[in-house]
Amino acid sequence: MKNCDLIIQSDYLVTMNDQFDVIEKGAVAVSGGLIAAVGPEDEIAAAYRSDKTIGGRHTVAFPGLVNAHTHSPMVYFRGLKDDLPLRVWLEDHIWPAENRWLGHEFVADATELACLEMLKAGITAFSDMYFYGEAIALSVKKAGMRAVIGAGILDFPSPAAATVDDYLANAERFIGNWRGDGRIIPAVAPHAPYTCSPETMKRAKGLSERYRLPLHLHLAETEWEVQEVLSRYGMRPVELLNHHRILDNTVIAAHCVWATDDEIGMLARSGTNVVHCIESNLKLASGIAPVVKMLASGVNVAFGTDGAASNNDLDIMSEMATAAKVHKAVSGDPTVLNAAQAMRMATRSGAGALGIGEKTGSIEAGKSADIVIAGLNRPHLMPLYDIYSHLVYSMKSSDVSDVMVEGRLLIEEGRPVALDEGAIVEKARYWGNRIREKA
């Protein structure tokens, strides 16, 4: 019998492997931060011994969820200006607020709140696009999560930089500081085709290629954006990036709401990863991305929340439920985007989009022990016939009890281990009061 660090037991072990296997009364042996073995409880008990066992009856275990597109520090702008079109919301309210408030301390404190919110919702990895990447990275390290952190780039000044050269220099410094870290992957993040010229996009792409890192951007989010890019360059956003050879399997393209059938083909052939942020798109009336067509064309589609200023939460379980239902309604086909597909998008597809699919995204021997346990003994989860149905249509993020990354418990029995929840909430209240006074 082998010793291991931890054994997880659950009524349902949702592996998210290639066969979508679910092991009833399953167990996972965790050793050295990795999954040593997966199987029925009795088989794991016969082969492995540990002083610590978690989970147990009336629980489900599944891979850590992935939030493939967000702006984590924007949690401090949650609810600041709602019920507005994207362009008005962004240019008249959010950008001025960022110009006033952004700085290392603000971003570090806000990212801690975002990490706490995501961990308590079963999210173990996320892809971020913002400024002050050092502050974000330090908070992520403190929280114990995984993250792809994109250094934001614009064609105009912000609190982070004055020129494109400055943005790119900042990005390269950030890459130098964090490249090779075990849980943090630096990335290059040109905002969008309407805020970054083709020349800026190409320079950003060149930087990401030089270091073999992801390129994270917004793409075809609104109809206004499509018309603006068409008027400037004579091509639609996806077509424009395809023309300039920006698109490939290292690109994380958020939204893609207004991609045409031809553009979906471009996304599929290039291997571009698309992130579906349905709740933000619905709230801002940006539209509904043609995700069913994308999936049918072979595009890797993951889920993202976008920032909490436009969602207004960081909850991938909610994104799954909304997307699975909305796409059935708009297609008139109740069989599309079924529960198992939605769960795959939230786990394996998200890990693939972030370039960490070999490490995480499924519960399989040899992968990192990034695992979530949730309780099933709740009124809204009774009775249970199909675990995938429950995970997507019935479960709430508040049902999450335990969350681990690399075998380290970050949430245990609903309480954060590495983060001080009381202190984080107090900081949020402090910053909120300051922002309110100046609004």
C-alpha positions in Angstrom: 0.0 0.0 0.0 1.3 3.5 -1.0 1.2 6.6 1.2 -0.4 9.7 -0.3 -1.0 13.2 0.9 -4.8 13.2 0.6 -7.7 11.1 -0.5 -10.9 12.6 -2.0 -14.1 10.5 -1.8 -17.4 11.4 -3.4 -20.7 9.9 -4.5 -20.0 11.2 -8.0 -16.5 11.7 -9.4 -16.9 13.7 -12.6 -13.6 13.1 -14.4 -14.2 15.2 -17.6 -11.9 12.7 -19.4 -12.3 12.0 -23.1 -15.2 9.6 -22.4 -16.9 12.0 -19.9 -16.6 9.2 -17.3 -18.4 9.6 -14.0 -17.4 7.2 -11.2 -20.0 6.6 -8.6 -18.6 6.2 -5.1 -15.3 7.3 -6.6 -12.0 8.4 -5.1 -8.8 10.3 -6.0 -5.4 9.8 -4.4 -3.3 13.0 -4.3 0.4 13.0 -3.9 2.9 15.8 -4.4 0.3 18.1 -5.8 -0.6 15.6 -8.6 -3.3 13.1 -9.1 -1.7 9.7 -8.3 -4.8 7.6 -9.0 -8.5 7.8 -9.9 -11.0 5.0 -9.5 -13.7 3.4 -7.4 -13.4 4.0 -3.6 -12.6 0.4 -2.7 -9.8 0.2 -5.3 -8.2 3.4 -4.1 -8.6 2.4 -0.5 -6.9 -0.9 -1.2 -3.9 0.8 -2.9 -3.4 4.1 -1.0 -3.3 5.3 2.6 -3.5 8.8 3.9 -4.0 10.6 7.2 -6.4 13.0 5.5 -9.6 12.2 3.6 -12.1 14.8 2.4 -15.4 14.8 0.6 -17.5 11.7 1.5 -21.2 11.0 1.2 -23.5 13.4 -0.5 -20.8 15.1 -2.4 -19.6 15.5 -6.0 -16.0 16.1 -7.1 -15.1 17.7 -10.4 -12.2 19.5 -12.0 -11.6 23.1 -11.1 -13.6 25.5 -13.2 -11.8 27.9 -15.6 -12.8 31.6 -16.1 -11.2 32.2 -19.5 -11.9 35.9 -19.8 -12.1 38.5 -17.0 -10.8 41.8 -15.7 -10.3 40.8 -12.1 -9.6 44.2 -10.5 -12.9 45.6 -11.9 -14.7 43.9 -9.0 -14.2 47.3 -7.3 -16.4 48.8 -10.0 -19.2 46.3 -9.6 -22.6 48.0 -10.0 -20.9 51.5 -10.5 -22.9 52.2 -13.7 -25.4 49.7 -14.9 -28.0 49.4 -17.7 -26.0 51.3 -20.3 -24.7 50.3 -23.8 -21.1 49.0 -23.8 -19.6 52.1 -25.5 -21.3 54.6 -23.2 -20.6 52.5 -20.2 -17.0 52.0 -21.1 -16.0 55.4 -22.5 -18.1 57.7 -20.3 -17.9 55.9 -16.9 -15.5 53.0 -16.6 -12.4 54.5 -18.3 -12.8 57.8 -16.3 -13.1 55.8 -13.1 -10.0 53.8 -14.0 -8.1 57.0 -14.8 -8.9 58.3 -11.3 -8.3 55.1 -9.3 -5.9 52.7 -10.9 -2.6 52.0 -9.1 -0.7 49.1 -7.6 -2.5 49.1 -4.3 -6.0 49.4 -5.8 -5.3 46.6 -8.3 -3.7 44.3 -5.7 -6.6 44.7 -3.2 -9.2 44.3 -5.9 -7.6 41.2 -7.3 -7.6 39.6 -3.8 -11.4 40.1 -3.7 -11.8 38.7 -7.2 -9.7 35.6 -6.3 -11.7 35.0 -3.2 -14.9 35.3 -5.1 -13.7 32.9 -7.8 -12.3 30.3 -5.4 -15.5 30.2 -3.4 -17.3 29.6 -6.7 -15.0 26.6 -7.6 -12.8 28.5 -10.1 -9.2 27.4 -9.9 -7.8 29.2 -13.0 -8.6 32.3 -14.9 -7.3 34.5 -17.8 -7.1 38.2 -17.0 -6.7 41.2 -19.1 -5.8 44.5 -17.4 -3.1 46.8 -16.2 -0.6 46.7 -13.3 0.1 43.0 -13.9 2.7 42.8 -11.1 0.0 43.7 -8.6 -2.4 41.1 -10.1 0.3 38.4 -10.1 1.3 39.0 -6.5 -2.4 38.7 -5.4 -2.9 35.5 -7.4 0.2 34.0 -5.9 -1.1 34.8 -2.5 -4.4 33.2 -3.3 -2.8 30.1 -4.6 -4.7 30.1 -7.9 -3.6 29.7 -11.6 -3.8 32.6 -14.0 -2.9 33.8 -17.4 -2.3 37.5 -16.8 -2.4 39.7 -19.9 -0.6 43.0 -20.0 -3.0 45.5 -21.4 -2.2 47.4 -24.6 -4.1 50.4 -26.1 -3.4 53.0 -28.8 -4.1 55.8 -26.3 -2.9 56.8 -22.8 -4.1 55.3 -19.6 -2.9 55.3 -16.0 -0.6 52.4 -17.0 1.2 53.9 -20.0 1.3 56.9 -22.3 2.2 55.3 -25.7 2.2 52.0 -27.5 5.9 51.7 -26.9 5.4 52.2 -23.2 2.6 49.5 -23.1 4.9 47.0 -25.0 7.8 47.8 -22.7 5.7 47.3 -19.6 4.5 44.0 -21.1 8.0 42.8 -21.8 9.2 43.7 -18.3 6.2 41.8 -16.8 7.0 38.8 -19.0 10.6 38.8 -17.8 9.5 38.8 -14.2 7.0 36.0 -14.4 7.9 33.8 -17.3 8.6 30.3 -16.0 6.4 30.6 -12.9 4.6 27.4 -12.1 1.1 28.8 -11.8 1.2 32.2 -13.5 1.6 32.6 -17.3 2.2 36.2 -18.5 0.4 37.1 -21.7 0.1 40.0 -24.1 -3.3 41.7 -24.2 -4.1 44.2 -27.0 -7.5 45.4 -26.1 -9.5 45.1 -29.3 -9.3 45.9 -33.1 -11.1 49.2 -32.5 -8.7 50.4 -29.8 -5.5 48.9 -31.3 -4.5 49.5 -34.9 -3.3 46.6 -37.1 0.2 47.8 -36.5 -0.2 47.7 -32.8 -1.8 44.2 -33.0 1.1 43.0 -35.1 3.6 44.3 -32.6 1.7 42.7 -29.7 1.6 39.4 -31.7 5.3 39.6 -32.3 6.0 40.0 -28.6 3.8 37.0 -27.7 5.4 34.9 -30.4 8.9 35.8 -29.3 8.2 34.4 -25.8 5.7 31.7 -26.9 2.9 33.2 -24.8 -0.8 33.7 -25.2 -2.4 36.7 -26.9 -5.6 37.8 -25.2 -8.0 40.2 -26.8 -11.6 41.3 -27.3 -13.0 40.5 -30.7 -16.3 41.3 -32.5 -18.1 42.1 -29.2 -20.6 44.6 -30.5 -22.3 45.6 -33.8 -20.9 49.1 -33.3 -17.4 47.6 -33.2 -17.9 45.7 -36.5 -19.1 48.9 -38.3 -16.3 50.9 -36.8 -13.6 48.5 -37.9 -15.2 48.1 -41.3 -15.2 51.9 -41.8 -11.6 52.2 -40.9 -10.0 49.2 -42.6 -12.6 47.8 -45.0 -12.8 44.4 -43.2 -14.7 43.0 -40.3 -12.8 42.4 -37.0 -12.2 38.7 -37.3 -11.4 39.1 -41.0 -9.0 41.9 -40.2 -7.0 39.8 -37.7 -7.0 36.8 -39.9 -5.7 39.0 -42.8 -2.8 40.2 -40.6 -2.0 36.6 -39.4 -2.8 37.4 -35.8 -5.1 34.4 -35.3 -3.7 31.0 -34.1 -4.1 28.5 -31.3 -2.3 30.8 -28.8 -5.0 33.5 -29.2 -7.7 33.9 -26.5 -10.5 35.8 -28.2 -13.3 37.0 -25.9 -16.9 37.4 -27.1 -16.9 36.9 -30.9 -20.6 37.8 -30.7 -20.8 39.2 -34.3 -18.7 36.5 -36.1 -20.2 35.5 -39.5 -20.2 32.0 -40.8 -17.1 32.8 -42.9 -15.4 34.3 -39.8 -16.3 31.2 -37.8 -14.4 29.2 -40.5 -11.4 31.5 -40.0 -11.5 31.0 -36.2 -11.8 27.2 -36.7 -9.0 26.9 -39.2 -6.6 29.0 -37.2 -7.3 27.2 -34.0 -8.3 30.4 -32.2 -9.8 29.9 -28.8 -13.1 31.7 -28.2 -14.5 32.7 -24.8 -18.2 33.0 -24.4 -19.2 35.6 -21.9 -23.0 35.3 -22.2 -24.1 37.1 -19.1 -22.1 40.2 -19.8 -23.2 40.2 -23.5 -26.8 39.9 -22.4 -26.6 42.6 -19.8 -24.9 45.1 -22.2 -27.2 44.0 -25.0 -24.2 43.2 -27.2 -25.9 40.1 -28.6 -25.6 36.4 -28.4 -22.5 34.7 -29.9 -23.1 31.9 -32.4 -21.6 29.4 -30.1 -23.5 26.4 -31.4 -22.2 27.0 -34.9 -18.7 27.5 -33.5 -18.7 24.2 -31.7 -20.1 22.4 -34.8 -17.2 24.0 -36.8 -14.6 22.7 -34.3 -13.8 25.9 -32.5 -12.6 25.5 -28.9 -15.1 27.5 -26.9 -14.7 28.2 -23.2 -16.6 30.3 -20.7 -15.7 33.6 -19.2 -17.5 36.0 -16.9 -15.9 39.3 -18.2 -15.4 41.8 -15.5 -17.7 42.1 -12.5 -18.4 45.7 -13.5 -20.5 44.3 -16.5 -21.7 40.9 -15.3 -21.9 41.6 -12.1 -20.3 38.5 -10.7 -17.5 36.0 -11.3 -19.5 32.8 -11.4 -18.8 30.2 -14.1 -21.6 28.0 -12.8 -24.1 30.7 -13.6 -22.5 31.2 -17.1 -22.9 27.5 -17.8 -26.6 27.5 -16.8 -27.4 30.7 -18.7 -25.6 29.6 -21.9 -27.1 26.1 -22.0 -30.6 27.5 -21.7 -30.3 30.6 -24.0 -28.8 28.7 -26.9 -31.6 26.2 -26.8 -34.1 29.0 -27.0 -32.4 31.0 -29.8 -31.8 27.9 -31.9 -35.2 26.3 -31.2 -33.4 23.1 -30.4 -33.4 21.8 -26.8 -30.7 19.3 -27.6 -27.9 21.8 -28.3 -25.2 22.7 -25.8 -26.2 19.9 -23.5 -25.1 19.7 -19.9 -22.0 17.6 -20.5 -20.9 19.9 -23.3 -21.4 22.9 -21.0 -19.3 21.3 -18.3 -16.5 20.5 -20.7 -16.5 24.2 -21.8 -16.1 25.2 -18.2 -13.2 22.8 -17.5 -11.2 21.1 -20.3 -12.0 23.7 -23.0 -11.1 26.5 -20.6 -7.8 24.9 -19.7 -7.1 24.3 -23.4 -7.8 28.0 -24.2 -5.3 29.0 -21.5 -2.6 26.6 -22.8 -2.7 24.5 -19.6 -4.7 21.6 -20.8 -1.9 19.1 -20.2 -1.8 20.2 -16.5 -5.4 20.6 -15.6 -9.0 20.6 -16.8 -9.8 16.9 -16.0 -9.3 14.5 -13.1 -6.8 12.0 -14.5 -3.7 10.4 -13.2 -0.6 12.5 -13.7 -2.5 15.9 -13.9 -2.4 18.5 -11.3 -4.8 18.1 -8.4 -7.0 21.1 -9.2 -10.2 19.7 -7.8 -13.5 21.0 -6.5 -15.9 19.3 -4.0 -19.5 20.4 -3.7 -22.3 19.3 -1.5 -25.4 17.4 -2.9 -27.4 17.3 0.3 -29.4 20.4 -0.4 -33.2 20.9 -1.2 -32.5 22.3 -4.7 -30.4 19.2 -5.5 -33.0 16.6 -4.6 -33.7 14.1 -6.1 -30.7 13.3 -8.3 -30.9 11.4 -11.6 -28.1 12.8 -13.7 -25.1 14.5 -12.2 -24.3 16.5 -15.3 -27.8 17.9 -15.3 -27.4 18.9 -11.6 -24.0 20.5 -12.1 -25.3 22.7 -15.0 -28.9 23.4 -14.3 -29.3 23.0 -10.5 -26.1 23.6 -8.6 -25.1 27.0 -7.2 -21.6 28.3 -6.5 -22.6 28.4 -2.8 -22.8 24.6 -2.9 -19.0 24.5 -3.2 -17.3 23.3 0.0 -13.6 22.5 -0.9 -11.3 23.8 -3.6 -7.7 22.7 -4.2 -5.0 23.7 -6.6 -1.9 21.5 -6.9 -3.3 19.4 -4.0 -3.3 22.4 -1.7 -6.6 23.2 -0.1 -7.5 26.8 -0.7 -11.1 26.6 0.4 -11.9 24.0 3.1 -15.4 23.4 4.3 -16.4 26.7 2.7 -13.7 28.8 4.4 -10.6 30.3 2.7 -7.3 28.9 3.9 -4.8 31.2 2.3 -6.8 34.5 2.2 -8.3 36.5 5.1 -11.9 37.0 4.1 -12.7 39.6 6.7 -9.7 41.8 5.8 -10.5 41.5 2.1 -14.1 42.5 2.6 -13.0 45.5 4.8 -10.6 46.7 2.0 -13.4 46.4 -0.5 -15.7 48.5 1.7 -12.9 51.1 2.2 -12.3 51.5 -1.6 -16.0 51.4 -2.3 -16.6 54.3 0.1 -13.8 56.3 -1.6 -15.1 55.7 -5.1 -18.7 56.6 -4.0 -17.4 59.9 -2.5 -15.8 60.9 -5.8 -18.5 59.6 -8.2 
